[in-house]
């Protein structure tokens, strides 16, 4: 039986090139019999992403997500709104600013590309600092001194550079280059 022929959950395995592989089934929640996704209330939409409804209301205030309508006074979210929410949630979880997420969703191409490029530059800077921090901490762990910040000649030289006025960014760059 082919993957597409299954109609329900199965723990069956497919044979691919002579190797038994677990079958992967995609879950389609909230589908009507005609295949269209139903609108769901704010609480359920928030729950799908592990959020509180107040977070969705905040996103609505910021113009990031808008309910598709209301049913009995409750905000309702359909497929398009849920995709926008998924995009915002993914961006937020990745550390991308809500301003950049908003730009990508709604601003003209030139604007969102500019904002995205700036975010990428900030991430590149963060990566440089994170690598330097990792190397710095790894060095202190590997240092045989009892208290590296007080006794390690290499670390003392780095600290003296900082005390002597070496700009932090240049010091971080030199640390990440391995000096």
C-alpha positions as CSV (number, residue, x, y, z in Angstrom):
1,X,0.0,0.0,0.0
2,X,1.4,3.4,-0.9
3,X,1.8,6.2,1.6
4,X,-1.0,8.3,0.0
5,X,-3.5,5.4,0.2
6,X,-3.6,5.3,4.0
7,X,-6.7,6.7,5.6
8,X,-5.9,6.5,9.3
9,X,-3.0,6.2,11.8
10,X,-0.8,3.3,11.2
11,X,2.4,1.9,12.8
12,X,3.2,0.2,9.5
13,X,6.5,0.5,7.9
14,X,7.4,1.1,4.3
15,X,10.2,-0.7,2.5
16,X,12.6,1.7,0.8
17,X,15.4,0.1,-1.1
18,X,15.1,-3.1,1.0
19,X,15.1,-1.2,4.3
20,X,12.1,-1.0,6.5
21,X,11.4,2.7,7.4
22,X,8.8,4.0,9.8
23,X,5.8,5.6,8.0
24,X,5.4,9.3,8.5
25,X,1.9,10.6,8.6
26,X,1.0,14.2,8.4
27,X,-1.7,15.5,10.7
28,X,-4.4,17.7,9.4
29,X,-6.2,19.3,12.3
30,X,-9.6,21.1,12.2
31,X,-10.4,20.0,8.7
32,X,-14.0,19.9,7.4
33,X,-15.1,17.0,5.2
34,X,-14.5,19.2,2.1
35,X,-10.8,19.6,3.1
36,X,-11.1,23.3,4.0
37,X,-9.7,24.3,7.4
38,X,-12.2,25.7,9.8
39,X,-11.6,29.0,11.7
40,X,-10.7,28.4,15.3
41,X,-11.2,30.7,18.3
42,X,-8.3,32.7,19.8
43,X,-7.7,30.3,22.7
44,X,-7.2,27.4,20.4
45,X,-5.1,29.4,18.0
46,X,-2.9,30.5,20.9
47,X,-2.7,27.0,22.3
48,X,-1.4,25.6,19.0
49,X,1.8,27.7,19.5
50,X,2.0,27.5,23.2
51,X,1.0,31.1,23.6
52,X,-1.5,32.9,25.8
53,X,-4.5,34.6,24.1
54,X,-3.2,37.9,25.5
55,X,-0.1,37.4,23.3
56,X,-2.3,37.1,20.2
57,X,-4.2,40.3,21.3
58,X,-0.8,42.0,21.6
59,X,0.2,40.8,18.2
60,X,-3.1,42.2,16.9
61,X,-2.4,45.6,18.5
62,X,1.0,45.6,16.7
63,X,-0.7,44.8,13.4
64,X,1.1,41.4,13.1
65,X,-2.0,39.2,13.2
66,X,-5.6,40.0,12.6
67,X,-8.5,37.7,13.3
68,X,-10.4,36.6,10.2
69,X,-13.6,37.5,11.9
70,X,-15.7,37.0,15.0
71,X,-18.1,34.3,16.0
72,X,-20.3,34.9,19.1
73,X,-17.9,37.7,20.1
74,X,-14.8,35.6,19.9
75,X,-11.9,36.3,17.6
76,X,-11.6,33.6,15.0
77,X,-8.5,32.6,13.0
78,X,-8.5,30.8,9.7
79,X,-5.7,29.4,7.6
80,X,-4.2,32.7,6.4
81,X,-4.3,34.2,9.9
82,X,-2.7,31.0,11.4
83,X,0.1,31.1,8.8
84,X,0.8,34.7,9.7
85,X,0.8,33.7,13.4
86,X,3.1,30.8,12.6
87,X,5.5,33.2,10.8
88,X,5.5,35.6,13.8
89,X,5.9,32.8,16.3
90,X,8.8,31.3,14.3
91,X,10.5,34.7,13.9
92,X,10.1,35.4,17.7
93,X,11.5,32.0,18.7
94,X,14.5,32.5,16.4
95,X,15.2,35.9,18.0
96,X,14.1,37.9,15.0
97,X,12.6,41.2,16.1
98,X,8.8,41.7,15.8
99,X,9.6,44.8,13.7
100,X,11.4,42.8,11.1
101,X,8.7,40.1,11.1
102,X,6.1,42.9,10.6
103,X,8.2,44.4,7.7
104,X,8.5,41.0,6.0
105,X,4.7,40.4,6.3
106,X,3.4,43.8,5.2
107,X,6.1,46.3,4.0
108,X,7.1,46.8,0.4
109,X,9.9,44.6,-0.8
110,X,12.6,47.3,-0.6
111,X,11.7,48.1,3.0
112,X,11.5,44.5,4.3
113,X,14.7,43.5,2.5
114,X,16.5,46.5,4.1
115,X,15.2,45.6,7.6
116,X,16.0,41.9,7.1
117,X,19.6,42.8,6.0
118,X,20.1,44.9,9.1
119,X,18.8,42.0,11.3
120,X,21.2,39.6,9.5
121,X,24.1,42.0,10.3
122,X,23.1,42.1,14.0
123,X,23.0,38.3,14.0
124,X,26.4,38.2,12.4
125,X,27.7,40.5,15.1
126,X,26.1,38.4,17.8
127,X,27.7,35.2,16.3
128,X,31.1,36.9,16.5
129,X,30.5,37.8,20.1
130,X,29.2,34.4,21.0
131,X,32.2,32.6,19.4
132,X,34.5,35.0,21.3
133,X,32.7,34.3,24.5
134,X,32.9,30.5,23.9
135,X,36.6,30.7,23.2
136,X,37.1,32.9,26.3
137,X,35.2,30.6,28.6
138,X,36.9,27.5,27.0
139,X,40.3,29.1,27.6
140,X,39.4,29.8,31.2
141,X,38.3,26.2,31.7
142,X,41.5,24.9,30.2
143,X,43.7,27.2,32.1
144,X,45.6,25.4,34.9
145,X,45.5,28.5,37.2
146,X,43.3,28.3,40.2
147,X,41.8,31.7,39.4
148,X,42.4,32.5,35.8
149,X,41.1,36.1,36.1
150,X,43.8,36.8,38.7
151,X,46.6,34.5,37.8
152,X,46.6,33.6,34.0
153,X,49.2,35.7,32.1
154,X,47.2,35.5,28.8
155,X,43.9,36.5,30.5
156,X,45.6,39.2,32.4
157,X,47.0,40.6,29.2
158,X,43.5,40.7,27.6
159,X,42.2,42.4,30.7
160,X,45.0,44.9,30.6
161,X,44.2,45.7,27.0
162,X,40.7,46.5,28.0
163,X,41.8,48.6,30.9
164,X,44.3,50.4,28.6
165,X,41.5,51.5,26.3
166,X,41.3,48.9,23.6
167,X,37.8,49.2,22.2
168,X,35.6,46.2,23.2
169,X,34.6,45.4,19.6
170,X,38.3,45.2,18.5
171,X,39.2,43.1,21.6
172,X,36.3,40.7,20.8
173,X,37.4,40.5,17.1
174,X,41.0,39.7,18.2
175,X,39.7,37.0,20.6
176,X,37.6,35.4,17.9
177,X,40.5,35.4,15.5
178,X,42.5,33.4,18.1
179,X,45.0,36.2,18.6
